[in-house]
Amino acid sequence: MNKFLYPIFTALLTASTTGCTPADKPKETYTEYDLHKPEKFNMPESLFEISGISFNKGNADTIYAIQDEDGKVFRLAWGVKVQKHTKFAKKGDFEDISIVNDKVVVLKSNGVLYSFPLSETAFEEAENVQEFKKLLPKGEYEGMYADEQTGNIYVLCKNCADTDSKIKVPGYIINLNTPDRVQTFGIEVDQIKAITGKVERGFRPSALARNPMNNNWYIVSAVNKMLVITDDKWNVKNVVALSSNTFTQPEGIAFDKNGNMYISNEGDDLADGNILKFKRNGN
């Protein structure tokens, strides 16, 4: 070999066998929750297409849930398939639910919000239903979370025409006491890419919730099959891949007051709809 080329060849060979680029570095193992060992609650047939889930003030004794097609709020106890429901609207594409300040709030995929007193979930049909239209820009919405302390409702857009989901995911903050004052925020997709390496077809969030133990945001995506964790300023801290063997179609997320995480999955040809419970390590 040419004596002038030998040092260059030696350096390249060493880099290829012993060196590594940042993308090659082993990713840190996610340890906060063991996503491979959940407690599983299979849903009754009425919740085969379960979407959003929520608790009232973090109390895990009652799970509030909705499904994609019926304008009904369902109530269940963990592990008990007998459910009760309250009709609040005609059929439609309903995506998420929150309980805030003794009110039920439901998000429709077109951005319309429905609200009625929580006390009316004791009846077959809610009477005092308010419908809030045109608060959000045109788009497809799936994820919503309501803050008990402030009454603010956080909504993430899954697919909005005026925003490229490969660059940024827009979010909106609404308070139904002053619905004309809408604030905005966003999640930078480049921050997700910096951890995962790529985000195919952009980032498409399905649901979000705030963890009461650390105040971080947890955002699930059925399209991307991932869990994105941000701080309270929406800066991405971690991204965790979700196995299709465990998460058939993750559509909802909620935390109880002890920090246990619950993720709902819509059913498919081989599996019932379900809710998976993940105990927080250290509890």
Phi, psi and chi 1 to 4 in degrees:
 res  aa     phi    psi   chi1   chi2   chi3   chi4
   1 MET       -  143.0  178.4  179.2  -68.4      -
   2 ASN   -56.5  130.1 -173.3  -55.9      -      -
   3 LYS   -63.5  -21.0   63.5  179.7 -179.6 -179.9
   4 PHE   -81.6  -25.9  -63.0  107.7      -      -
   5 LEU   -88.1  -21.3  -65.3  177.9      -      -
   6 TYR   -58.3  -45.5 -178.8   76.0      -      -
   7 PRO   -61.9  -37.8  -22.0   34.1      -      -
   8 ILE   -65.8  -44.4  -61.2  175.4      -      -
   9 PHE   -60.7  -42.5  172.3   77.7      -      -
  10 THR   -63.2  -40.8  -57.7      -      -      -
  11 ALA   -65.4  -42.0      -      -      -      -
  12 LEU   -65.7  -41.2  -69.3  173.7      -      -
  13 LEU   -63.7  -41.0  179.9   61.9      -      -
  14 THR   -63.9  -42.5  -58.1      -      -      -
  15 ALA   -64.8  -37.3      -      -      -      -
  16 SER   -74.4  -23.0   65.3      -      -      -
  17 THR  -102.7  -30.5   56.2      -      -      -
  18 THR  -119.6  -24.9   62.8      -      -      -
  19 GLY   -85.6  169.9      -      -      -      -
  20 CYS  -152.2  147.6   61.2      -      -      -
  21 THR   -86.7  166.0   65.4      -      -      -
  22 PRO   -54.3  -35.4  -28.7   35.9      -      -
  23 ALA   -69.2  -23.2      -      -      -      -
  24 ASP   -85.9  -13.3  -64.6  -32.7      -      -
  25 LYS   -64.7  138.2  -69.9 -179.6 -179.6  178.7
  26 PRO   -62.2  135.4   21.5  -32.1      -      -
  27 LYS   -75.5  144.5  -68.6 -178.2  173.1   59.9
  28 GLU   -65.7  135.4 -176.0  178.2  -18.6      -
  29 THR   -69.8  136.3  -57.8      -      -      -
  30 TYR   -82.2  121.6 -179.6   66.9      -      -
  31 THR  -120.1   -6.3   59.1      -      -      -
  32 GLU   -63.5  -42.1 -172.6 -179.6   15.4      -
  33 TYR  -132.0  141.2  -62.4   91.6      -      -
  34 ASP   -86.5   99.6 -172.6  -16.1      -      -
  35 LEU   -76.5    0.0  -61.7 -178.1      -      -
  36 HIS  -100.9   -7.4  -58.4  -72.7      -      -
  37 LYS  -132.2   67.7  -65.4 -179.2  179.7  179.1
  38 PRO   -86.7  161.4   33.9  -36.3      -      -
  39 GLU   -85.5  132.7  -65.9 -179.5   28.2      -
  40 LYS  -114.3  130.6 -174.4  176.2 -179.0 -179.5
  41 PHE  -120.7  105.0  177.5   18.8      -      -
  42 ASN   -74.5  135.5  -74.9  -32.2      -      -
  43 MET   -81.2  154.1  -67.0  -67.7   96.5      -
  44 PRO   -67.6  167.7   24.1  -33.6      -      -
  45 GLU   -57.0  -33.3 -179.1   63.7   27.4      -
  46 SER   -64.1  -19.5   56.4      -      -      -
  47 LEU  -117.2   31.4  -76.7  168.2      -      -
  48 PHE   -57.9  -39.1  178.9   80.8      -      -
  49 GLU  -102.1   44.8  -65.3 -170.4   37.1      -
  50 ILE   -58.1  140.1 -173.5  171.7      -      -
  51 SER  -120.4  -95.2   45.0      -      -      -
  52 GLY   -82.4  154.3      -      -      -      -
  53 ILE  -137.1  157.8   54.8  174.5      -      -
  54 SER  -161.0  162.5 -174.2      -      -      -
  55 PHE  -121.6  158.9  -62.0  111.6      -      -
  56 ASN   -94.1  112.4 -179.4   29.6      -      -
  57 LYS    57.2   29.7  -62.5  179.6  175.0   67.4
  58 GLY    77.4    6.2      -      -      -      -
  59 ASN   -79.3  119.7  -65.1  -42.2      -      -
  60 ALA   -85.2    3.1      -      -      -      -
  61 ASP   -69.4  -26.1   54.7  -11.2      -      -
  62 THR  -131.0  127.7  -58.0      -      -      -
  63 ILE  -100.0  128.7  -56.9  167.3      -      -
  64 TYR  -103.0  132.9  -64.7   87.1      -      -
  65 ALA  -144.6  158.0      -      -      -      -
  66 ILE  -131.0  167.4   55.5  168.5      -      -
  67 GLN  -130.9  167.4   53.5  107.1  -59.8      -
  68 ASP   -59.7  -33.6  -83.0   -6.2      -      -
  69 GLU  -107.1  -36.7  -63.6 -178.5   -6.7      -
  70 ASP   -95.2  139.1  -68.0  -25.5      -      -
  71 GLY   -81.0   63.2      -      -      -      -
  72 LYS  -133.8  143.6  -62.1  176.0 -178.9  177.8
  73 VAL  -101.9  128.4  169.0      -      -      -
  74 PHE  -103.9  145.8  -64.1   81.7      -      -
  75 ARG  -124.2  130.5  -68.2  179.4  -68.3  129.8
  76 LEU  -139.6  156.4  -52.7   93.4      -      -
  77 ALA  -100.5  147.7      -      -      -      -
  78 TRP   -57.5  126.6 -178.6  -99.7      -      -
  79 GLY    83.1   -2.3      -      -      -      -
  80 VAL  -111.1  114.0 -179.2      -      -      -
  81 LYS   -75.5  -15.4  -75.9 -166.8  173.3 -175.6
  82 VAL   -68.1  120.3  177.1      -      -      -
  83 GLN  -121.2  156.1   53.0   78.6   27.4      -
  84 LYS  -120.2  150.6  -63.2 -177.9  179.0 -179.9
  85 HIS  -140.7  159.4   61.6  -98.7      -      -
  86 THR  -129.6  124.8  -59.9      -      -      -
  87 LYS   -81.0  133.3 -177.9  178.3  179.0 -179.7
  88 PHE  -127.6  -12.2   66.1   90.4      -      -
  89 ALA  -161.1  169.7      -      -      -      -
  90 LYS   -71.8  177.2  -63.2  178.9 -179.8  178.9
  91 LYS   -58.8  147.3  -72.9 -176.2  177.2  -66.6
  92 GLY  -176.2 -175.4      -      -      -      -
  93 ASP  -101.1   90.9 -171.4    6.6      -      -
  94 PHE   -99.3  134.2  -58.3  100.1      -      -
  95 GLU  -115.8  -36.7  -62.5  -66.2  -11.9      -
  96 ASP  -148.4  163.5 -144.5  -16.9      -      -
  97 ILE  -141.6  145.1  179.9  171.8      -      -
  98 SER  -140.6  150.7  -70.4      -      -      -
  99 ILE  -114.3  122.3  -47.8  -63.5      -      -
 100 VAL  -146.5  127.9   58.0      -      -      -
 101 ASN    50.0   47.6  -62.5  -30.7      -      -
 102 ASP    62.9   28.1  -63.0  -39.7      -      -
 103 LYS  -128.9  147.4  -72.8 -174.6  177.7  -66.7
 104 VAL   -94.5  132.8  178.1      -      -      -
 105 VAL  -125.0  129.8 -178.2      -      -      -
 106 VAL  -122.7  136.8  176.3      -      -      -
 107 LEU  -102.8  127.9  171.5   68.6      -      -
 108 LYS   -94.5  153.9 -160.1  172.3 -177.2  179.3
 109 SER   -61.5  -23.3   63.2      -      -      -
 110 ASN   -87.8    5.2   61.3    0.0      -      -
 111 GLY    94.8   -1.7      -      -      -      -
 112 VAL   -75.0  138.3  172.4      -      -      -
 113 LEU  -110.7  141.9  -62.7  176.9      -      -
 114 TYR  -118.4  141.7  -63.9   81.1      -      -
 115 SER  -141.7  140.7  176.8      -      -      -
 116 PHE  -156.3  159.9   62.2   91.4      -      -
 117 PRO   -60.5  138.3  -23.7   34.6      -      -
 118 LEU   -60.5  -31.8  178.5   61.2      -      -
 119 SER   -60.7  -23.4   59.0      -      -      -
 120 GLU   -78.9   -4.0  -66.0 -168.6    5.1      -
 121 THR   -71.7   -5.3   57.6      -      -      -
 122 ALA   -80.1   -9.0      -      -      -      -
 123 PHE  -115.6  165.0  -52.3  110.3      -      -
 124 GLU   -70.6  -26.3  -69.6 -173.1   -0.2      -
 125 GLU  -143.3  133.9 -172.8  165.2   -5.4      -
 126 ALA   -79.5  140.1      -      -      -      -
 127 GLU  -101.2  -36.4  -66.4 -176.3   -7.1      -
 128 ASN  -101.5   64.2  -61.7  -70.1      -      -
 129 VAL   -93.3  128.3 -179.5      -      -      -
 130 GLN  -106.1  139.6  -69.9 -179.4  -76.7      -
 131 GLU  -117.6  125.7 -172.4  174.4   -4.4      -
 132 PHE  -112.3  111.2  -62.1   86.2      -      -
 133 LYS  -108.2  155.8  -62.9 -179.6  177.6 -179.8
 134 LYS    59.0   27.3  -61.4 -178.9  178.6 -179.9
 135 LEU   -80.8  -27.6  -61.5 -177.1      -      -
 136 LEU  -115.0  151.7  -60.2  168.3      -      -
 137 PRO   -61.5  159.7  -19.3   30.8      -      -
 138 LYS   -61.2  135.4  -72.7 -174.7  177.8 -178.9
 139 GLY   168.4 -174.5      -      -      -      -
 140 GLU  -109.8  124.4 -178.5 -178.0    2.1      -
 141 TYR  -122.0  140.2  -62.2   85.9      -      -
 142 GLU  -132.4  -30.0  -70.8 -165.0   -0.6      -
 143 GLY  -107.0  134.8      -      -      -      -
 144 MET  -149.0  145.2  175.2 -176.1   68.0      -
 145 TYR  -143.8  139.1  172.2   84.8      -      -
 146 ALA  -116.4  133.7      -      -      -      -
 147 ASP   -92.5  121.5 -177.8   84.7      -      -
 148 GLU   -65.6  -33.1 -176.4   72.7   22.2      -
 149 GLN   -72.7  -44.0  -60.3  -60.2  -42.2      -
 150 THR  -100.5  -20.4   63.8      -      -      -
 151 GLY    80.3    2.3      -      -      -      -
 152 ASN   -73.2  142.4  -72.1  -21.0      -      -
 153 ILE  -113.5  124.6  -62.4  168.9      -      -
 154 TYR  -103.6  127.5  -62.2   78.6      -      -
 155 VAL  -127.8  131.4 -177.5      -      -      -
 156 LEU  -105.1  139.6  -81.4  173.8      -      -
 157 CYS   -88.8  129.7 -173.8      -      -      -
 158 LYS   -81.5  -38.5  179.1 -178.4  178.9 -178.2
 159 ASN  -154.0  100.2 -172.1   17.0      -      -
 160 CYS  -114.6  134.7  -78.1      -      -      -
 161 ALA   -63.1  -31.1      -      -      -      -
 162 ASP   -91.2    7.3   59.2   -9.9      -      -
 163 THR  -136.5  137.3  -54.3      -      -      -
 164 ASP   -87.8  113.0 -172.6  -12.7      -      -
 165 SER   -69.0   -6.9   62.9      -      -      -
 166 LYS   -83.1  -10.9  -66.8 -178.8  179.3  179.4
 167 ILE  -112.8  -50.2  -61.0  174.4      -      -
 168 LYS  -151.8  141.9 -172.9  174.3 -176.4  177.1
 169 VAL  -104.1  116.1  174.8      -      -      -
 170 PRO   -79.9  146.3   28.7  -33.0      -      -
 171 GLY  -132.3  159.3      -      -      -      -
 172 TYR  -136.3  143.8  -56.0   90.8      -      -
 173 ILE  -116.9  123.0  -54.5  172.1      -      -
 174 ILE  -126.9  142.8  -59.0  166.0      -      -
 175 ASN  -122.0  121.8 -167.1  -55.9      -      -
 176 LEU   -68.8  -11.2  -64.5 -176.0      -      -
 177 ASN   -77.7  -26.5  -67.0  -38.8      -      -
 178 THR  -135.7   66.0   54.3      -      -      -
 179 PRO   -65.1  -16.1   23.5  -33.5      -      -
 180 ASP   -80.9   -9.0   55.1  -33.6      -      -
 181 ARG  -103.0   94.0  -58.8  176.4 -172.5  173.5
 182 VAL  -104.4  124.2  179.2      -      -      -
 183 GLN   -98.9  163.2  -56.2  174.6   62.2      -
 184 THR  -127.8  157.5   60.9      -      -      -
 185 PHE  -153.1 -179.6   63.8   93.6      -      -
 186 GLY  -161.9  158.8      -      -      -      -
 187 ILE  -114.5  122.2  -60.1  172.7      -      -
 188 GLU   -79.6  119.2  -60.1  -67.7  -21.8      -
 189 VAL   -67.3  -28.0  178.3      -      -      -
 190 ASP   -59.6  -30.8  -82.8  -11.8      -      -
 191 GLN   -69.2  -30.8  -65.9 -177.4   12.9      -
 192 ILE   -72.8  -43.4  -59.6  174.5      -      -
 193 LYS   -61.2  -33.9  -70.1 -179.5 -179.1  177.8
 194 ALA   -62.3  -22.5      -      -      -      -
 195 ILE   -99.9  -41.7  -61.9  173.6      -      -
 196 THR   -92.1  -20.1   63.8      -      -      -
 197 GLY    95.8  -35.1      -      -      -      -
 198 LYS  -161.8  158.6   61.5  178.8 -179.5  179.1
 199 VAL  -135.2   97.6 -178.3      -      -      -
 200 GLU   -66.4  138.0  -64.8 -179.8   -1.3      -
 201 ARG    60.5   18.5  -65.9 -179.7  -71.2  173.5
 202 GLY    80.3  175.6      -      -      -      -
 203 PHE   -96.7  123.8 -178.8   54.5      -      -
 204 ARG  -120.8   93.3  -54.9  -68.2 -179.9   88.8
 205 PRO   -71.4  142.4   26.4  -33.8      -      -
 206 SER  -104.2  -32.1  -59.5      -      -      -
 207 ALA  -163.9  159.3      -      -      -      -
 208 LEU  -146.3  154.5   73.6  155.8      -      -
 209 ALA  -157.2  156.2      -      -      -      -
 210 ARG  -102.9  132.0 -179.3 -174.6  -79.7  157.3
 211 ASN   -80.9  120.7 -170.1  -31.5      -      -
 212 PRO   -69.2  -13.6   26.8  -35.9      -      -
 213 MET   -83.5  -25.2  -50.9  -54.4  -70.3      -
 214 ASN  -138.0   -2.2   55.2   25.6      -      -
 215 ASN    68.2   12.5 -144.8   34.8      -      -
 216 ASN   -82.7  156.4  -70.1  -25.6      -      -
 217 TRP   -93.9  138.1  -68.8  100.7      -      -
 218 TYR  -120.8  121.7  -68.9   64.0      -      -
 219 ILE  -124.4  121.8  -55.7  144.3      -      -
 220 VAL  -101.9  149.2  -67.2      -      -      -
 221 SER  -132.7  119.9  169.8      -      -      -
 222 ALA   -72.8  -35.0      -      -      -      -
 223 VAL   -66.9  -47.4  172.5      -      -      -
 224 ASN   -88.5   -9.6  -56.9  101.3      -      -
 225 LYS    50.0   57.3  -83.2  -66.6 -166.0  -62.6
 226 MET  -149.2  158.2   63.3  174.4   57.8      -
 227 LEU  -113.8  118.6  171.7   67.2      -      -
 228 VAL  -104.9  130.8  174.0      -      -      -
 229 ILE  -115.5  127.2  -57.7  168.7      -      -
 230 THR  -123.8  164.4   79.4      -      -      -
 231 ASP   -80.5 -173.8   63.2   17.4      -      -
 232 ASP   -72.5   -7.0   59.1   -8.9      -      -
 233 LYS  -104.1   10.7  -55.9  -63.0 -176.8 -175.7
 234 TRP    72.4   20.4  -55.1   99.9      -      -
 235 ASN   -83.8  129.1  -62.4  -55.2      -      -
 236 VAL   -70.8  126.5  176.7      -      -      -
 237 LYS  -104.9  -33.5  -61.4 -179.7   66.2  174.6
 238 ASN  -157.5  153.6 -156.3   -9.6      -      -
 239 VAL  -134.8  126.8 -179.7      -      -      -
 240 VAL  -122.0  127.2 -174.7      -      -      -
 241 ALA   -70.7  141.0      -      -      -      -
 242 LEU  -107.3  123.2  -60.2  178.9      -      -
 243 SER   -70.5  132.7  169.4      -      -      -
 244 SER   -65.1  -21.5  -63.0      -      -      -
 245 ASN   -69.6  -28.9  -66.6  -30.9      -      -
 246 THR   -99.9  -42.4  -56.0      -      -      -
 247 PHE  -108.8   95.5  -58.1   89.3      -      -
 248 THR   -65.5  -48.0   51.6      -      -      -
 249 GLN  -159.2   85.6 -172.1  172.5  -32.5      -
 250 PRO   -68.1  119.2   23.9  -32.0      -      -
 251 GLU  -121.4  -15.3  -64.4  -74.2   -8.3      -
 252 GLY  -146.0  156.1      -      -      -      -
 253 ILE  -148.4  143.4 -175.7  170.4      -      -
 254 ALA  -155.7  158.6      -      -      -      -
 255 PHE  -122.8  142.2  -69.2   90.1      -      -
 256 ASP   -88.1  177.3   63.9   27.5      -      -
 257 LYS   -69.9  -12.6   59.2 -173.3  175.9 -177.2
 258 ASN   -93.1    3.8  -65.5  -42.4      -      -
 259 GLY    85.0    5.9      -      -      -      -
 260 ASN   -70.7  140.5  -61.6  -48.6      -      -
 261 MET  -104.8  137.0 -179.6  171.7   67.2      -
 262 TYR  -123.4  130.7  -58.5   73.7      -      -
 263 ILE  -126.8  125.7  -65.4  178.8      -      -
 264 SER   -94.4  144.7   54.9      -      -      -
 265 ASN  -127.8  128.6  -69.5  -86.5      -      -
 266 GLU   -67.6  146.4 -171.7  174.1  -48.5      -
 267 GLY   -74.2  167.7      -      -      -      -
 268 ASP  -141.1 -164.8   61.0   14.8      -      -
 269 ASP   -63.4  -23.3  -67.6  -20.7      -      -
 270 LEU  -111.1   -9.5  -59.5  176.1      -      -
 271 ALA  -144.6  149.5      -      -      -      -
 272 ASP   -73.8  161.4  -65.6  -28.9      -      -
 273 GLY   -62.8  151.3      -      -      -      -
 274 ASN  -151.9  167.4   64.2   57.3      -      -
 275 ILE  -122.5  129.9  -59.3  175.4      -      -
 276 LEU  -105.8  131.1  -55.3  176.9      -      -
 277 LYS  -107.2  129.0  176.5 -177.8  178.0  179.7
 278 PHE  -118.3  116.1  -58.5   89.7      -      -
 279 LYS   -74.5  137.3  -68.5 -175.4  177.7 -179.9
 280 ARG   -71.8  126.1 -171.4  169.8 -171.9  -93.1
 281 ASN   -58.6  128.2  -70.5  -30.1      -      -
 282 GLY   106.2  -15.0      -      -      -      -
 283 ASN   -71.9      -  -83.7    9.2      -      -
